[in-house]
Amino acid sequence: MLYDLSSEENEEQPIETNNSRLMKWLGAEVIPCRKTEIAQTVEQTMNRLTEEGYHPYYIFGDKFGTGNEGTPVQAYVDGYREILAWEKEQNISFSHIFAASGTGSTQCGLVSGKLLEQGAEQIIGLSISSREYDRATRIMESGISDYFAKNHLVLPEGWESELHLEMGYRQGGYGQYDERILQVIREEFCRNGLPLDPTYTGKAFWGMKQYIEEHQLQDCDVLFIHTGGTPLFYDCILNDTDGGKK
Protein backbone atom coordinates (compact mmCIF):
# COMPACT_ATOMS: atom_id res chain seq x y z
CA MET A 1 0.00 0.00 0.00
CA LEU A 2 1.25 3.46 -0.92
CA TYR A 3 0.48 6.69 0.94
CA ASP A 4 1.43 10.10 -0.42
CA LEU A 5 1.55 13.17 1.83
CA SER A 6 0.76 16.18 -0.31
CA SER A 7 1.42 19.58 1.23
CA GLU A 8 -0.99 22.26 0.05
CA GLU A 9 -0.75 25.94 0.91
CA ASN A 10 -3.65 28.34 0.46
CA GLU A 11 -5.36 26.10 -2.07
CA GLU A 12 -9.12 25.72 -1.76
CA GLN A 13 -8.92 22.80 -4.17
CA PRO A 14 -5.76 20.79 -4.91
CA ILE A 15 -4.41 21.32 -8.42
CA GLU A 16 -4.39 18.15 -10.51
CA THR A 17 -1.01 17.42 -12.09
CA ASN A 18 0.57 14.50 -13.90
CA ASN A 19 2.24 13.48 -10.65
CA SER A 20 -1.12 13.43 -8.85
CA ARG A 21 -2.62 11.46 -11.74
CA LEU A 22 0.21 8.92 -11.45
CA MET A 23 -0.47 8.57 -7.73
CA LYS A 24 -4.14 7.83 -8.46
CA TRP A 25 -3.17 5.38 -11.20
CA LEU A 26 -0.91 3.56 -8.73
CA GLY A 27 -3.74 3.35 -6.23
CA ALA A 28 -2.04 5.59 -3.67
CA GLU A 29 -4.00 7.23 -0.88
CA VAL A 30 -3.21 10.94 -1.03
CA ILE A 31 -3.21 12.64 2.38
CA PRO A 32 -3.33 16.44 2.12
CA CYS A 33 -1.68 18.54 4.82
CA ARG A 34 -0.21 21.97 5.38
CA LYS A 35 3.56 22.37 5.13
CA THR A 36 3.65 23.34 8.80
CA GLU A 37 1.85 20.12 9.75
CA ILE A 38 3.88 17.52 7.84
CA ALA A 39 5.57 15.99 10.92
CA GLN A 40 2.27 15.82 12.78
CA THR A 41 0.52 14.21 9.80
CA VAL A 42 3.32 11.67 9.34
CA GLU A 43 3.10 10.68 13.00
CA GLN A 44 -0.69 10.39 12.91
CA THR A 45 -0.62 8.31 9.73
CA MET A 46 2.12 5.98 11.01
CA ASN A 47 0.25 5.47 14.30
CA ARG A 48 -3.02 4.78 12.51
CA LEU A 49 -1.44 2.21 10.19
CA THR A 50 0.32 0.52 13.10
CA GLU A 51 -2.97 0.25 14.99
CA GLU A 52 -4.51 -1.32 11.88
CA GLY A 53 -1.86 -4.05 11.98
CA TYR A 54 0.50 -2.72 9.30
CA HIS A 55 4.24 -2.10 9.53
CA PRO A 56 4.55 1.36 7.94
CA TYR A 57 7.82 2.66 6.53
CA TYR A 58 8.35 6.37 5.89
CA ILE A 59 10.78 6.79 3.03
CA PHE A 60 12.43 9.89 4.55
CA GLY A 61 13.06 8.30 7.97
CA ASP A 62 11.45 9.77 11.09
CA LYS A 63 8.49 12.15 11.22
CA PHE A 64 10.83 15.11 10.71
CA GLY A 65 12.17 13.61 7.47
CA THR A 66 15.58 12.61 8.77
CA GLY A 67 17.27 9.24 9.09
CA ASN A 68 17.40 7.90 5.54
CA GLU A 69 19.76 10.45 3.99
CA GLY A 70 22.31 7.75 3.19
CA THR A 71 20.13 6.02 0.58
CA PRO A 72 19.94 8.86 -1.98
CA VAL A 73 23.53 9.88 -1.16
CA GLN A 74 24.76 6.40 -2.09
CA ALA A 75 22.83 6.54 -5.36
CA TYR A 76 24.74 9.62 -6.48
CA VAL A 77 28.06 8.37 -5.14
CA ASP A 78 27.50 5.49 -7.56
CA GLY A 79 26.46 7.98 -10.23
CA TYR A 80 29.63 10.00 -9.72
CA ARG A 81 31.71 6.87 -10.23
CA GLU A 82 29.83 6.16 -13.45
CA ILE A 83 30.71 9.67 -14.62
CA LEU A 84 34.40 9.03 -13.88
CA ALA A 85 34.28 5.78 -15.85
CA TRP A 86 32.62 7.53 -18.80
CA GLU A 87 35.19 10.35 -18.72
CA LYS A 88 38.01 7.82 -18.87
CA GLU A 89 36.35 5.93 -21.71
CA GLN A 90 35.71 9.11 -23.73
CA ASN A 91 38.97 10.85 -22.76
CA ILE A 92 37.04 13.84 -21.40
CA SER A 93 37.49 15.74 -18.14
CA PHE A 94 34.60 17.84 -16.93
CA SER A 95 35.54 21.11 -15.28
CA HIS A 96 32.09 21.54 -13.72
CA ILE A 97 29.13 19.32 -12.89
CA PHE A 98 25.78 21.10 -12.49
CA ALA A 99 22.55 19.80 -10.96
CA ALA A 100 19.36 21.14 -9.42
CA SER A 101 19.57 21.30 -5.63
CA GLY A 102 16.34 21.00 -3.64
CA THR A 103 16.57 18.60 -0.72
CA GLY A 104 20.32 18.53 -1.35
CA SER A 105 20.53 14.74 -1.68
CA THR A 106 21.84 14.80 -5.25
CA GLN A 107 24.55 17.30 -4.38
CA CYS A 108 25.45 15.39 -1.20
CA GLY A 109 25.98 12.24 -3.23
CA LEU A 110 28.03 13.90 -5.96
CA VAL A 111 30.24 15.72 -3.45
CA SER A 112 30.67 12.54 -1.40
CA GLY A 113 31.70 10.68 -4.55
CA LYS A 114 34.18 13.41 -5.41
CA LEU A 115 35.68 13.30 -1.91
CA LEU A 116 36.01 9.51 -2.02
CA GLU A 117 37.51 9.45 -5.51
CA GLN A 118 39.53 12.67 -5.13
CA GLY A 119 37.93 14.29 -8.15
CA ALA A 120 39.11 17.59 -9.58
CA GLU A 121 35.95 19.18 -11.00
CA GLN A 122 33.70 21.73 -9.33
CA ILE A 123 30.26 20.45 -8.38
CA ILE A 124 27.72 23.27 -8.55
CA GLY A 125 24.29 22.91 -7.00
CA LEU A 126 21.71 25.31 -8.42
CA SER A 127 19.14 25.97 -5.71
CA ILE A 128 15.51 25.58 -6.78
CA SER A 129 14.32 25.65 -3.18
CA SER A 130 12.90 28.29 -0.84
CA ARG A 131 15.49 27.32 1.79
CA GLU A 132 17.97 30.00 2.72
CA TYR A 133 21.67 29.37 2.11
CA ASP A 134 22.72 28.65 5.70
CA ARG A 135 19.96 26.12 6.30
CA ALA A 136 20.50 24.44 2.93
CA THR A 137 24.25 24.03 3.46
CA ARG A 138 23.76 22.80 7.05
CA ILE A 139 21.43 20.08 5.79
CA MET A 140 23.96 19.01 3.15
CA GLU A 141 26.83 19.04 5.64
CA SER A 142 24.76 16.83 7.92
CA GLY A 143 23.87 14.46 5.06
CA ILE A 144 27.50 14.04 4.00
CA SER A 145 28.73 13.63 7.59
CA ASP A 146 26.06 11.00 8.30
CA TYR A 147 26.90 9.10 5.12
CA PHE A 148 30.61 8.95 5.92
CA ALA A 149 29.97 8.03 9.56
CA LYS A 150 27.52 5.23 8.74
CA ASN A 151 29.97 3.77 6.22
CA HIS A 152 32.93 4.11 8.64
CA LEU A 153 34.70 6.53 6.31
CA VAL A 154 36.88 9.49 7.25
CA LEU A 155 36.11 12.93 5.86
CA PRO A 156 39.15 14.88 4.65
CA GLU A 157 40.01 18.13 6.39
CA GLY A 158 38.29 21.18 4.91
CA TRP A 159 35.75 19.12 2.94
CA GLU A 160 33.04 21.74 3.55
CA SER A 161 34.68 23.96 0.94
CA GLU A 162 33.45 21.53 -1.73
CA LEU A 163 29.83 22.59 -1.18
CA HIS A 164 29.09 25.13 -3.92
CA LEU A 165 25.43 26.18 -3.82
CA GLU A 166 24.26 28.95 -6.13
CA MET A 167 21.28 30.90 -4.80
CA GLY A 168 20.94 33.57 -7.47
CA TYR A 169 18.74 31.69 -9.94
CA ARG A 170 15.79 30.68 -7.74
CA GLN A 171 13.35 33.23 -9.16
CA GLY A 172 11.88 33.76 -5.71
CA GLY A 173 11.80 30.17 -4.48
CA TYR A 174 10.34 26.73 -5.08
CA GLY A 175 7.98 26.49 -8.06
CA GLN A 176 8.62 30.09 -9.16
CA TYR A 177 9.72 30.76 -12.73
CA ASP A 178 9.48 33.28 -15.54
CA GLU A 179 9.42 33.44 -19.33
CA ARG A 180 13.22 33.04 -19.61
CA ILE A 181 13.02 29.60 -18.01
CA LEU A 182 10.09 28.58 -20.22
CA GLN A 183 12.06 29.69 -23.27
CA VAL A 184 15.02 27.49 -22.28
CA ILE A 185 12.63 24.55 -21.85
CA ARG A 186 11.20 25.10 -25.35
CA GLU A 187 14.64 25.51 -26.92
CA GLU A 188 16.15 22.38 -25.36
CA PHE A 189 13.21 20.20 -26.31
CA CYS A 190 13.09 21.50 -29.89
CA ARG A 191 16.87 21.28 -30.41
CA ASN A 192 17.84 18.23 -28.39
CA GLY A 193 14.61 16.44 -27.44
CA LEU A 194 15.44 17.10 -23.77
CA PRO A 195 12.35 17.39 -21.51
CA LEU A 196 12.91 19.91 -18.73
CA ASP A 197 10.45 21.32 -16.22
CA PRO A 198 10.13 24.81 -14.72
CA THR A 199 10.33 23.67 -11.08
CA TYR A 200 13.52 21.58 -11.12
CA THR A 201 15.58 20.80 -14.21
CA GLY A 202 14.46 23.69 -16.42
CA LYS A 203 15.19 26.28 -13.75
CA ALA A 204 18.56 24.65 -13.02
CA PHE A 205 19.46 24.42 -16.72
CA TRP A 206 18.67 28.11 -17.17
CA GLY A 207 20.71 28.86 -14.04
CA MET A 208 23.63 26.88 -15.42
CA LYS A 209 23.57 28.89 -18.65
CA GLN A 210 23.54 32.12 -16.66
CA TYR A 211 26.39 30.87 -14.46
CA ILE A 212 28.51 29.93 -17.49
CA GLU A 213 27.98 33.37 -19.01
CA GLU A 214 28.54 35.31 -15.79
CA HIS A 215 31.70 33.36 -14.90
CA GLN A 216 32.94 33.41 -18.51
CA LEU A 217 33.60 29.68 -18.65
CA GLN A 218 35.34 28.98 -21.94
CA ASP A 219 37.18 26.06 -23.53
CA CYS A 220 35.95 23.59 -20.92
CA ASP A 221 33.56 20.66 -20.78
CA VAL A 222 30.64 20.89 -18.37
CA LEU A 223 28.06 18.28 -17.41
CA PHE A 224 24.43 18.92 -16.50
CA ILE A 225 22.72 16.10 -14.65
CA HIS A 226 19.03 15.64 -15.48
CA THR A 227 17.49 14.60 -12.17
CA GLY A 228 14.02 13.66 -13.44
CA GLY A 229 10.66 15.36 -13.13
CA THR A 230 9.44 14.49 -16.63
CA PRO A 231 5.73 14.46 -15.59
CA LEU A 232 6.18 18.16 -14.76
CA PHE A 233 7.39 18.75 -18.32
CA TYR A 234 3.98 17.67 -19.58
CA ASP A 235 2.27 19.90 -17.02
CA CYS A 236 4.35 22.73 -18.46
CA ILE A 237 3.17 21.95 -22.01
CA LEU A 238 -0.47 21.94 -20.91
CA ASN A 239 -0.07 25.30 -19.18
CA ASP A 240 1.95 26.86 -22.01
CA THR A 241 -1.06 27.02 -24.32
CA ASP A 242 0.41 29.42 -26.86
CA GLY A 243 3.67 27.50 -27.25
CA GLY A 244 5.66 30.62 -26.48
CA LYS A 245 4.19 32.60 -29.38
CA LYS A 246 3.55 35.84 -27.55
C-alpha positions in Angstrom: 0.0 0.0 0.0 1.2 3.5 -0.9 0.5 6.7 0.9 1.4 10.1 -0.4 1.5 13.2 1.8 0.8 16.2 -0.3 1.4 19.6 1.2 -1.0 22.3 0.1 -0.7 25.9 0.9 -3.7 28.3 0.5 -5.4 26.1 -2.1 -9.1 25.7 -1.8 -8.9 22.8 -4.2 -5.8 20.8 -4.9 -4.4 21.3 -8.4 -4.4 18.2 -10.5 -1.0 17.4 -12.1 0.6 14.5 -13.9 2.2 13.5 -10.6 -1.1 13.4 -8.8 -2.6 11.5 -11.7 0.2 8.9 -11.5 -0.5 8.6 -7.7 -4.1 7.8 -8.5 -3.2 5.4 -11.2 -0.9 3.6 -8.7 -3.7 3.3 -6.2 -2.0 5.6 -3.7 -4.0 7.2 -0.9 -3.2 10.9 -1.0 -3.2 12.6 2.4 -3.3 16.4 2.1 -1.7 18.5 4.8 -0.2 22.0 5.4 3.6 22.4 5.1 3.7 23.3 8.8 1.8 20.1 9.8 3.9 17.5 7.8 5.6 16.0 10.9 2.3 15.8 12.8 0.5 14.2 9.8 3.3 11.7 9.3 3.1 10.7 13.0 -0.7 10.4 12.9 -0.6 8.3 9.7 2.1 6.0 11.0 0.3 5.5 14.3 -3.0 4.8 12.5 -1.4 2.2 10.2 0.3 0.5 13.1 -3.0 0.3 15.0 -4.5 -1.3 11.9 -1.9 -4.0 12.0 0.5 -2.7 9.3 4.2 -2.1 9.5 4.6 1.4 7.9 7.8 2.7 6.5 8.3 6.4 5.9 10.8 6.8 3.0 12.4 9.9 4.6 13.1 8.3 8.0 11.4 9.8 11.1 8.5 12.2 11.2 10.8 15.1 10.7 12.2 13.6 7.5 15.6 12.6 8.8 17.3 9.2 9.1 17.4 7.9 5.5 19.8 10.4 4.0 22.3 7.8 3.2 20.1 6.0 0.6 19.9 8.9 -2.0 23.5 9.9 -1.2 24.8 6.4 -2.1 22.8 6.5 -5.4 24.7 9.6 -6.5 28.1 8.4 -5.1 27.5 5.5 -7.6 26.5 8.0 -10.2 29.6 10.0 -9.7 31.7 6.9 -10.2 29.8 6.2 -13.5 30.7 9.7 -14.6 34.4 9.0 -13.9 34.3 5.8 -15.8 32.6 7.5 -18.8 35.2 10.4 -18.7 38.0 7.8 -18.9 36.4 5.9 -21.7 35.7 9.1 -23.7 39.0 10.9 -22.8 37.0 13.8 -21.4 37.5 15.7 -18.1 34.6 17.8 -16.9 35.5 21.1 -15.3 32.1 21.5 -13.7 29.1 19.3 -12.9 25.8 21.1 -12.5 22.6 19.8 -11.0 19.4 21.1 -9.4 19.6 21.3 -5.6 16.3 21.0 -3.6 16.6 18.6 -0.7 20.3 18.5 -1.3 20.5 14.7 -1.7 21.8 14.8 -5.2 24.5 17.3 -4.4 25.5 15.4 -1.2 26.0 12.2 -3.2 28.0 13.9 -6.0 30.2 15.7 -3.5 30.7 12.5 -1.4 31.7 10.7 -4.6 34.2 13.4 -5.4 35.7 13.3 -1.9 36.0 9.5 -2.0 37.5 9.5 -5.5 39.5 12.7 -5.1 37.9 14.3 -8.1 39.1 17.6 -9.6 35.9 19.2 -11.0 33.7 21.7 -9.3 30.3 20.4 -8.4 27.7 23.3 -8.5 24.3 22.9 -7.0 21.7 25.3 -8.4 19.1 26.0 -5.7 15.5 25.6 -6.8 14.3 25.7 -3.2 12.9 28.3 -0.8 15.5 27.3 1.8 18.0 30.0 2.7 21.7 29.4 2.1 22.7 28.7 5.7 20.0 26.1 6.3 20.5 24.4 2.9 24.2 24.0 3.5 23.8 22.8 7.1 21.4 20.1 5.8 24.0 19.0 3.2 26.8 19.0 5.6 24.8 16.8 7.9 23.9 14.5 5.1 27.5 14.0 4.0 28.7 13.6 7.6 26.1 11.0 8.3 26.9 9.1 5.1 30.6 9.0 5.9 30.0 8.0 9.6 27.5 5.2 8.7 30.0 3.8 6.2 32.9 4.1 8.6 34.7 6.5 6.3 36.9 9.5 7.2 36.1 12.9 5.9 39.2 14.9 4.7 40.0 18.1 6.4 38.3 21.2 4.9 35.8 19.1 2.9 33.0 21.7 3.6 34.7 24.0 0.9 33.5 21.5 -1.7 29.8 22.6 -1.2 29.1 25.1 -3.9 25.4 26.2 -3.8 24.3 29.0 -6.1 21.3 30.9 -4.8 20.9 33.6 -7.5 18.7 31.7 -9.9 15.8 30.7 -7.7 13.4 33.2 -9.2 11.9 33.8 -5.7 11.8 30.2 -4.5 10.3 26.7 -5.1 8.0 26.5 -8.1 8.6 30.1 -9.2 9.7 30.8 -12.7 9.5 33.3 -15.5 9.4 33.4 -19.3 13.2 33.0 -19.6 13.0 29.6 -18.0 10.1 28.6 -20.2 12.1 29.7 -23.3 15.0 27.5 -22.3 12.6 24.6 -21.8 11.2 25.1 -25.3 14.6 25.5 -26.9 16.1 22.4 -25.4 13.2 20.2 -26.3 13.1 21.5 -29.9 16.9 21.3 -30.4 17.8 18.2 -28.4 14.6 16.4 -27.4 15.4 17.1 -23.8 12.4 17.4 -21.5 12.9 19.9 -18.7 10.4 21.3 -16.2 10.1 24.8 -14.7 10.3 23.7 -11.1 13.5 21.6 -11.1 15.6 20.8 -14.2 14.5 23.7 -16.4 15.2 26.3 -13.7 18.6 24.7 -13.0 19.5 24.4 -16.7 18.7 28.1 -17.2 20.7 28.9 -14.0 23.6 26.9 -15.4 23.6 28.9 -18.7 23.5 32.1 -16.7 26.4 30.9 -14.5 28.5 29.9 -17.5 28.0 33.4 -19.0 28.5 35.3 -15.8 31.7 33.4 -14.9 32.9 33.4 -18.5 33.6 29.7 -18.6 35.3 29.0 -21.9 37.2 26.1 -23.5 35.9 23.6 -20.9 33.6 20.7 -20.8 30.6 20.9 -18.4 28.1 18.3 -17.4 24.4 18.9 -16.5 22.7 16.1 -14.7 19.0 15.6 -15.5 17.5 14.6 -12.2 14.0 13.7 -13.4 10.7 15.4 -13.1 9.4 14.5 -16.6 5.7 14.5 -15.6 6.2 18.2 -14.8 7.4 18.7 -18.3 4.0 17.7 -19.6 2.3 19.9 -17.0 4.4 22.7 -18.5 3.2 22.0 -22.0 -0.5 21.9 -20.9 -0.1 25.3 -19.2 1.9 26.9 -22.0 -1.1 27.0 -24.3 0.4 29.4 -26.9 3.7 27.5 -27.2 5.7 30.6 -26.5 4.2 32.6 -29.4 3.5 35.8 -27.5 
